[in-house]
């Protein structure tokens, strides 16, 4: 029997497989459609202090190999999440850890929502691809100094395992990884979506009301593999990897590149059964290649061509 459990930043996951934020609702919507026994964690939709309506419609567009979305982090707010969503999730899925994805428009708002979560969830994932309103709208995750400040503030506000979800559209991941380490993060999540735009050539206008959005899906997978590999070279922090996971091969690539656990995202929209097929395929790979535990795949990449 292959040991499928992992410990990522202090979060004990019964399996190596999670769901990516924004692709699995609040965690209970897929009951009856997926086998939750094969999930090690569920990451809920992004939560901030107040309810947030998100962007106007249309908010998504299919493209070859992926999806461009501009949902805009629509969410219920932390009070509703704690009073309604979390109890409902625990009653439906009592054995799968729940990760809360949090965001804000200032350092203070990140810290407030983290503190408010208390111990109601099992871990926090920070979405730092948000504009810092107080600092003129510059994105938190694209300035290492600001990233350090916001991670430090959240670290002081919570004792939960703390993941930071980094964006791929930076010249080098190294200073951002360093900022997360110095700020007190327990793990990294890689990657967030890639900025993208789709144009309706007949109407000669953007397809999305927000003009641009985030690209996800099969087409971003090679980018995710490279980002995980580059991050792992410069950090001991464990990595929850995501980006174009459609089958077991995709998950195994990410783990060989350095990931401790893998999240499935956009592929769930078209095939909820991908959770079971990825899980079964990774276990089968470990059995065929003599790995006693899935965690032994982490970083087990042979770089030599000799």
C-alpha positions as CSV (number, residue, x, y, z in Angstrom):
1,X,0.0,0.0,0.0
2,X,1.3,3.5,-0.9
3,X,1.2,6.1,1.9
4,X,-0.7,9.0,0.3
5,X,-0.6,11.3,3.3
6,X,1.5,14.5,3.4
7,X,2.3,17.2,5.9
8,X,2.6,20.6,4.2
9,X,3.5,23.5,6.5
10,X,1.9,21.9,9.5
11,X,-1.3,21.0,7.7
12,X,-1.7,17.2,7.9
13,X,-3.4,16.1,4.7
14,X,-4.8,12.6,4.5
15,X,-3.9,12.6,0.8
16,X,-1.6,14.6,-1.5
17,X,-4.5,16.0,-3.5
18,X,-6.4,19.3,-2.9
19,X,-8.8,21.6,-4.8
20,X,-7.7,25.0,-6.0
21,X,-9.5,28.1,-4.7
22,X,-12.2,29.4,-6.9
23,X,-12.9,26.1,-8.7
24,X,-14.7,24.1,-6.0
25,X,-17.1,26.6,-4.4
26,X,-17.0,26.5,-0.7
27,X,-16.3,22.8,-0.6
28,X,-19.6,21.1,-0.2
29,X,-21.2,21.8,-3.6
30,X,-19.6,18.7,-5.2
31,X,-21.0,16.2,-2.6
32,X,-22.3,13.3,-4.6
33,X,-20.2,14.2,-7.6
34,X,-16.7,13.5,-6.4
35,X,-15.0,11.0,-4.1
36,X,-14.0,13.1,-1.1
37,X,-12.0,10.3,0.4
38,X,-9.3,11.0,-2.2
39,X,-9.0,14.6,-1.2
40,X,-6.4,15.8,1.3
41,X,-7.8,19.3,1.5
42,X,-10.4,21.6,0.0
43,X,-9.5,25.3,-0.6
44,X,-12.6,27.5,-0.4
45,X,-13.4,30.5,-2.6
46,X,-11.7,33.7,-1.6
47,X,-13.0,35.4,1.6
48,X,-12.5,39.0,2.7
49,X,-13.9,40.9,5.7
50,X,-17.1,42.1,3.9
51,X,-19.3,40.6,1.2
52,X,-18.0,41.3,-2.3
53,X,-20.0,41.2,-5.5
54,X,-17.1,40.6,-7.9
55,X,-16.9,41.9,-11.5
56,X,-19.8,42.5,-13.9
57,X,-20.8,40.0,-16.5
58,X,-19.5,38.5,-18.8
59,X,-16.8,37.1,-16.5
60,X,-15.3,34.2,-18.3
61,X,-14.2,33.1,-21.7
62,X,-13.0,29.7,-23.0
63,X,-9.8,29.7,-25.0
64,X,-7.8,26.9,-26.6
65,X,-6.4,24.8,-23.7
66,X,-7.9,26.9,-21.0
67,X,-10.2,29.5,-19.5
68,X,-9.8,33.3,-18.9
69,X,-11.9,34.4,-15.9
70,X,-12.5,37.7,-14.3
71,X,-14.9,36.6,-11.5
72,X,-13.4,39.3,-9.3
73,X,-13.3,37.3,-6.0
74,X,-17.1,37.4,-5.5
75,X,-17.7,36.2,-1.9
76,X,-20.0,36.2,1.1
77,X,-17.7,37.8,3.6
78,X,-16.1,36.3,6.7
79,X,-19.1,36.5,9.0
80,X,-21.3,34.4,6.7
81,X,-18.4,32.1,5.9
82,X,-17.9,31.4,9.6
83,X,-21.6,31.3,10.6
84,X,-23.0,29.4,7.7
85,X,-20.4,28.0,5.3
86,X,-17.9,26.3,7.7
87,X,-20.6,24.5,9.8
88,X,-22.3,23.3,6.6
89,X,-18.9,22.1,5.2
90,X,-18.0,20.3,8.4
91,X,-21.4,18.5,8.4
92,X,-21.1,17.4,4.8
93,X,-17.3,16.7,4.6
94,X,-16.1,16.1,8.2
95,X,-12.9,14.3,7.4
96,X,-11.3,16.6,4.8
97,X,-9.3,19.7,6.0
98,X,-10.6,23.1,4.9
99,X,-8.2,25.8,3.7
100,X,-9.6,29.3,3.7
101,X,-8.3,31.5,0.9
102,X,-8.2,35.1,2.2
103,X,-7.7,38.5,0.6
104,X,-8.0,42.2,1.2
105,X,-7.3,45.7,-0.1
106,X,-4.9,46.7,2.6
107,X,-2.4,45.1,5.0
108,X,-4.8,45.7,7.9
109,X,-7.7,44.0,6.1
110,X,-5.7,40.9,5.5
111,X,-4.7,40.7,9.1
112,X,-8.3,41.3,10.3
113,X,-9.8,38.5,8.2
114,X,-7.0,36.1,9.3
115,X,-7.6,36.9,13.0
116,X,-11.3,36.5,12.5
117,X,-10.9,33.0,11.2
118,X,-9.6,31.9,14.5
119,X,-9.3,28.1,14.5
120,X,-12.5,27.6,12.5
121,X,-10.5,26.3,9.5
122,X,-7.4,24.2,9.2
123,X,-5.1,26.5,7.2
124,X,-5.1,29.9,5.5
125,X,-4.0,30.6,1.9
126,X,-3.2,34.3,1.1
127,X,-4.2,35.5,-2.3
128,X,-1.7,38.3,-2.8
129,X,-2.7,39.1,-6.4
130,X,-4.9,41.9,-5.2
131,X,-4.4,45.7,-5.4
132,X,-3.2,47.5,-2.3
133,X,-5.7,50.4,-2.3
134,X,-3.8,52.3,0.4
135,X,-0.6,52.2,-1.6
136,X,-2.1,53.4,-4.8
137,X,-3.4,50.1,-6.2
138,X,0.0,48.3,-6.6
139,X,-0.5,44.5,-6.3
140,X,0.7,43.0,-3.0
141,X,2.4,40.1,-4.7
142,X,4.5,42.0,-7.2
143,X,6.5,44.0,-4.7
144,X,8.7,41.9,-2.4
145,X,8.8,44.6,0.3
146,X,5.0,44.9,0.5
147,X,4.7,41.1,0.3
148,X,6.9,40.8,3.3
149,X,4.8,43.3,5.2
150,X,1.5,41.7,4.5
151,X,2.7,38.2,5.2
152,X,4.2,39.4,8.5
153,X,1.0,41.0,9.5
154,X,-1.1,37.9,8.8
155,X,1.5,35.7,10.5
156,X,1.1,37.8,13.7
157,X,-2.7,37.5,13.4
158,X,-3.0,33.7,13.2
159,X,-1.5,30.5,14.5
160,X,-2.9,28.5,11.6
161,X,-0.6,27.0,8.9
162,X,-0.1,29.9,6.5
163,X,0.2,29.5,2.7
164,X,1.0,32.3,0.3
165,X,-0.3,32.0,-3.3
166,X,2.2,33.5,-5.6
167,X,1.7,34.8,-9.2
168,X,3.8,33.6,-12.1
169,X,4.1,37.0,-13.9
170,X,7.3,38.1,-12.2
171,X,10.9,38.2,-13.7
172,X,12.2,36.0,-10.9
173,X,10.4,34.1,-8.2
174,X,13.4,34.2,-5.8
175,X,12.8,37.6,-4.0
176,X,9.1,36.8,-3.5
177,X,9.9,33.4,-2.0
178,X,12.4,35.1,0.3
179,X,9.8,37.6,1.3
180,X,7.4,34.9,2.2
181,X,10.0,33.0,4.2
182,X,11.1,36.1,6.1
183,X,7.5,37.1,6.8
184,X,6.7,33.7,8.4
185,X,4.9,31.7,5.8
186,X,4.7,28.0,6.3
187,X,4.2,27.0,2.7
188,X,3.8,28.4,-0.8
189,X,1.0,27.9,-3.3
190,X,2.1,28.0,-7.0
191,X,0.8,29.2,-9.4
192,X,-2.0,31.7,-9.5
193,X,-3.5,32.6,-12.9
194,X,-1.7,34.4,-15.7
195,X,-3.0,37.8,-16.8
196,X,-4.7,37.5,-20.2
197,X,-7.2,39.1,-22.5
198,X,-9.7,37.9,-25.2
199,X,-11.2,40.1,-28.0
200,X,-14.4,39.5,-29.9
201,X,-13.2,40.5,-33.4
202,X,-16.7,40.8,-34.8
203,X,-17.7,43.3,-32.2
204,X,-14.2,44.7,-31.9
205,X,-14.4,44.8,-28.1
206,X,-13.1,42.7,-25.2
207,X,-15.1,39.6,-24.4
208,X,-14.8,40.2,-20.6
209,X,-16.5,43.2,-19.0
210,X,-13.4,43.6,-16.9
211,X,-11.4,43.7,-20.2
212,X,-8.7,41.3,-18.8
213,X,-8.7,38.3,-16.6
214,X,-6.7,35.3,-15.4
215,X,-5.7,32.4,-17.6
216,X,-5.9,28.9,-16.2
217,X,-6.2,25.4,-17.6
218,X,-4.0,22.9,-19.4
219,X,-2.1,25.6,-21.3
220,X,-0.5,27.0,-18.1
221,X,0.9,23.7,-16.9
222,X,4.4,24.0,-18.2
223,X,4.6,27.4,-16.6
224,X,3.6,26.0,-13.3
225,X,6.1,23.2,-13.5
226,X,8.9,25.7,-14.1
227,X,7.8,28.0,-11.3
228,X,7.6,25.2,-8.8
229,X,11.1,24.0,-9.9
230,X,12.6,27.5,-9.6
231,X,10.9,28.1,-6.2
232,X,12.1,24.8,-4.7
233,X,15.7,25.6,-5.7
234,X,15.7,28.5,-3.3
235,X,13.5,27.5,-0.4
236,X,12.8,24.7,2.1
237,X,9.2,25.8,2.3
238,X,6.8,23.1,1.1
239,X,4.8,23.8,-2.0
240,X,1.1,23.2,-2.9
241,X,1.3,23.2,-6.7
242,X,-1.5,23.9,-9.1
243,X,-1.8,24.8,-12.8
244,X,-3.2,22.7,-15.6
245,X,-3.6,19.4,-13.6
246,X,-5.8,17.3,-15.9
247,X,-4.3,13.8,-15.3
248,X,-1.9,12.0,-13.1
249,X,1.1,12.8,-15.3
250,X,0.5,16.5,-14.7
251,X,0.4,16.0,-10.9
252,X,3.6,13.8,-11.0
253,X,5.5,16.4,-13.0
254,X,4.7,19.0,-10.3
255,X,5.8,16.8,-7.5
256,X,9.0,15.8,-9.2
257,X,9.7,19.5,-9.7
258,X,9.4,20.0,-6.0
259,X,5.8,20.1,-4.9
260,X,4.7,18.4,-1.7
261,X,1.0,18.4,-2.7
262,X,-1.0,19.2,-5.8
263,X,-4.3,21.0,-6.3
264,X,-6.8,20.4,-9.1
265,X,-8.6,23.4,-10.5
266,X,-10.0,24.3,-13.9
267,X,-10.3,20.7,-15.0
268,X,-13.0,20.1,-12.4
269,X,-15.4,22.3,-14.3
270,X,-15.5,19.9,-17.2
271,X,-14.9,16.6,-15.3
272,X,-15.4,16.3,-11.6
273,X,-14.1,12.8,-11.9
274,X,-10.6,14.2,-12.5
275,X,-10.0,14.0,-8.7
276,X,-10.3,10.2,-8.7
277,X,-8.4,9.7,-11.9
278,X,-5.5,11.9,-10.7
279,X,-5.4,10.2,-7.3
280,X,-5.5,6.7,-8.8
281,X,-2.9,7.4,-11.4
282,X,-0.4,8.8,-8.9
283,X,-0.8,5.8,-6.6
284,X,-0.4,3.5,-9.6
285,X,2.8,5.3,-10.6
286,X,4.2,5.0,-7.1
287,X,3.5,1.3,-7.1
288,X,5.1,0.7,-10.5
289,X,8.2,2.7,-9.7
290,X,8.7,1.5,-6.1
291,X,7.8,4.6,-4.2
292,X,6.4,3.6,-0.7
293,X,5.0,7.1,-0.2
294,X,3.7,9.8,-2.5
295,X,5.8,12.3,-0.6
296,X,8.9,10.5,-1.8
297,X,8.2,11.9,-5.3
298,X,8.8,15.5,-4.1
299,X,11.9,16.8,-5.8
300,X,12.9,13.3,-7.1
301,X,13.9,14.7,-10.5
302,X,16.9,13.3,-12.3
303,X,18.7,16.3,-13.9
304,X,21.5,14.3,-15.5
305,X,21.3,13.1,-19.1
306,X,24.4,10.9,-18.8
